[in-house]
Amino acid sequence: MSAALNFLFFSIERIKRTLLACYLIKALGIIKEDLTLLSTLLTPRARGKEEVTKIPMDY
């Protein structure tokens, strides 16, 4: 009986570690996507403020 409980306990611990690792990987992926989106939004081109080259006009 003790061996069965021991096995069950370690199985549950292994499942918890696996789920925790999956959640961490998913969270890191979400953070990476957010940072990519943020850097895209902060670039001048994304905000519609592209640099305009001024052409000198001769009068």
C-alpha positions, 0 to 999 in steps of 0.5 A: 500500500505504501508503495502504491501511495508513493507512486501516486504521489510522485506521479502527481508531482510529475504532472504538476511539474509538467503543467507548470512548465507548459504554463511558463512556456505559454506565458513566455510566448505571450510576453514575446508576442506582446513585446513584438506588438509593442515594438511594432506599435512604437516604430514611426512607420506603424504610427503613420509618421513616415519620414518625409523627404523634403524637396527643395523648391527653387523660386 
